[in-house]
């Protein structure tokens, strides 16, 4: 399909050649249809580089990463530590009896737990030329950009919140001279995410930070395949089975799950769970979803499926 451009944009191409297309490695892919999501939260990044500027580099890393994880569509993104503390303070205030009570009153015990934690350290920051000018972004194209350079080294850890174990780690090097990350598709809901993801940083170190965050989010997405996705049966009555995962987690109508009882293999010396084994009793198919639960019918094993059993996705 031939693509045409407005005359004004063609003139800009001439003025700012060469035109640079968004590189594949600088694009965060859109999640596939039926992608099952994990809850995740970003903790504050340690500034071990000793860099100090007009903004806090550790806070900036946390803010931009939380923003990009949310916009990527791959995760259920929870508020960072400060956001969750504020929410808990509001719950405590409501529980004190000093506020009007109603259905919308913040209640204790309703916060979504994080399955995955992201933390990290900024180990090196180099700003060689100071601030530079921004480029022009239009319809997914980027023209021109800052001539300045900055570099940021960041170590990223992905942690299992249940065990506290590091599931994966990597080192990324963010550079201000590279193209900003985009989500893989453009639209008003995402704003294209072309440059300045955090909205408050337009200097070279900020651009290097954004580049590092984009690489880190791609790394996190690539780890999901090796992390088991699991749910539980919360009701089993005749041909009606309800599980504790819904549209929020990416469950859709027609998806099938295997169901069974899981036995944990526990180290008798330390109490640590070493592994688990599932005895499959049947399979179920989703017929209706809500935000946090899904209604299913048995495909096999009707009568054997019980409340409390675990569910695991089947290949589609």
TARA-V160561 format. One record per residue. N is the residue number from 1. RES is the residue in one small letter. PHI is phi in whole degrees, 0 to 359 (999 if undefined). Layout:
<<N | RES | PHI> <N | RES | PHI>>
This chain:
<<1 | x | 999> <2 | x | 283> <3 | x | 247> <4 | x | 251> <5 | x | 231> <6 | x | 300> <7 | x | 302> <8 | x | 297> <9 | x | 291> <10 | x | 300> <11 | x | 297> <12 | x | 295> <13 | x | 304> <14 | x | 293> <15 | x | 287> <16 | x | 243> <17 | x | 301> <18 | x | 276> <19 | x | 278> <20 | x | 248> <21 | x | 280> <22 | x | 298> <23 | x | 291> <24 | x | 301> <25 | x | 288> <26 | x | 255> <27 | x | 236> <28 | x | 269> <29 | x | 292> <30 | x | 291> <31 | x | 295> <32 | x | 291> <33 | x | 300> <34 | x | 80> <35 | x | 297> <36 | x | 269> <37 | x | 258> <38 | x | 247> <39 | x | 280> <40 | x | 213> <41 | x | 222> <42 | x | 251> <43 | x | 271> <44 | x | 294> <45 | x | 275> <46 | x | 281> <47 | x | 267> <48 | x | 265> <49 | x | 272> <50 | x | 74> <51 | x | 277> <52 | x | 225> <53 | x | 220> <54 | x | 282> <55 | x | 214> <56 | x | 277> <57 | x | 293> <58 | x | 292> <59 | x | 297> <60 | x | 297> <61 | x | 298> <62 | x | 294> <63 | x | 295> <64 | x | 292> <65 | x | 293> <66 | x | 300> <67 | x | 297> <68 | x | 288> <69 | x | 300> <70 | x | 296> <71 | x | 288> <72 | x | 292> <73 | x | 83> <74 | x | 273> <75 | x | 226> <76 | x | 268> <77 | x | 267> <78 | x | 264> <79 | x | 298> <80 | x | 287> <81 | x | 304> <82 | x | 294> <83 | x | 297> <84 | x | 290> <85 | x | 296> <86 | x | 296> <87 | x | 295> <88 | x | 293> <89 | x | 296> <90 | x | 294> <91 | x | 296> <92 | x | 297> <93 | x | 296> <94 | x | 294> <95 | x | 288> <96 | x | 289> <97 | x | 87> <98 | x | 270> <99 | x | 246> <100 | x | 295> <101 | x | 257> <102 | x | 193> <103 | x | 296> <104 | x | 266> <105 | x | 293> <106 | x | 299> <107 | x | 244> <108 | x | 287> <109 | x | 91> <110 | x | 249> <111 | x | 289> <112 | x | 286> <113 | x | 282> <114 | x | 272> <115 | x | 279> <116 | x | 234> <117 | x | 240> <118 | x | 244> <119 | x | 218> <120 | x | 183> <121 | x | 223> <122 | x | 267> <123 | x | 262> <124 | x | 202> <125 | x | 225> <126 | x | 229> <127 | x | 244> <128 | x | 274> <129 | x | 231> <130 | x | 75> <131 | x | 287> <132 | x | 224> <133 | x | 279> <134 | x | 274> <135 | x | 267> <136 | x | 254> <137 | x | 244> <138 | x | 210> <139 | x | 55> <140 | x | 94> <141 | x | 263> <142 | x | 234> <143 | x | 233> <144 | x | 72> <145 | x | 139> <146 | x | 292> <147 | x | 270> <148 | x | 284> <149 | x | 224> <150 | x | 210> <151 | x | 222> <152 | x | 222> <153 | x | 257> <154 | x | 225> <155 | x | 258> <156 | x | 244> <157 | x | 237> <158 | x | 251> <159 | x | 242> <160 | x | 282> <161 | x | 290> <162 | x | 285> <163 | x | 255> <164 | x | 78> <165 | x | 278> <166 | x | 284> <167 | x | 280> <168 | x | 196> <169 | x | 209> <170 | x | 200> <171 | x | 247> <172 | x | 236> <173 | x | 239> <174 | x | 269> <175 | x | 232> <176 | x | 289> <177 | x | 283> <178 | x | 277> <179 | x | 294> <180 | x | 291> <181 | x | 283> <182 | x | 232> <183 | x | 273> <184 | x | 102> <185 | x | 211> <186 | x | 241> <187 | x | 179> <188 | x | 294> <189 | x | 289> <190 | x | 248> <191 | x | 68> <192 | x | 77> <193 | x | 49> <194 | x | 269> <195 | x | 78> <196 | x | 50> <197 | x | 299> <198 | x | 280> <199 | x | 82> <200 | x | 236> <201 | x | 236> <202 | x | 240> <203 | x | 269> <204 | x | 294> <205 | x | 295> <206 | x | 298> <207 | x | 292> <208 | x | 295> <209 | x | 298> <210 | x | 299> <211 | x | 296> <212 | x | 296> <213 | x | 297> <214 | x | 301> <215 | x | 297> <216 | x | 295> <217 | x | 295> <218 | x | 301> <219 | x | 299> <220 | x | 297> <221 | x | 299> <222 | x | 292> <223 | x | 275> <224 | x | 296> <225 | x | 299> <226 | x | 266> <227 | x | 250> <228 | x | 298> <229 | x | 260> <230 | x | 218> <231 | x | 224> <232 | x | 223> <233 | x | 280> <234 | x | 253> <235 | x | 204> <236 | x | 222> <237 | x | 217> <238 | x | 63> <239 | x | 266> <240 | x | 251> <241 | x | 234> <242 | x | 242> <243 | x | 245> <244 | x | 270> <245 | x | 224> <246 | x | 223> <247 | x | 297> <248 | x | 302> <249 | x | 272> <250 | x | 93> <251 | x | 290> <252 | x | 231> <253 | x | 297> <254 | x | 99> <255 | x | 290> <256 | x | 248> <257 | x | 230> <258 | x | 269> <259 | x | 235> <260 | x | 187> <261 | x | 267> <262 | x | 253> <263 | x | 254> <264 | x | 272> <265 | x | 265> <266 | x | 255> <267 | x | 291> <268 | x | 293> <269 | x | 275> <270 | x | 249> <271 | x | 81> <272 | x | 283> <273 | x | 283> <274 | x | 273> <275 | x | 191> <276 | x | 215> <277 | x | 231> <278 | x | 251> <279 | x | 260> <280 | x | 287> <281 | x | 245> <282 | x | 176> <283 | x | 228> <284 | x | 228> <285 | x | 233> <286 | x | 285> <287 | x | 249> <288 | x | 203> <289 | x | 235> <290 | x | 239> <291 | x | 300> <292 | x | 243> <293 | x | 222> <294 | x | 225> <295 | x | 265> <296 | x | 226> <297 | x | 236> <298 | x | 292> <299 | x | 266> <300 | x | 211> <301 | x | 79> <302 | x | 304> <303 | x | 94> <304 | x | 263> <305 | x | 285> <306 | x | 231> <307 | x | 302> <308 | x | 96> <309 | x | 289> <310 | x | 268> <311 | x | 236> <312 | x | 229> <313 | x | 294> <314 | x | 262> <315 | x | 297> <316 | x | 267>>
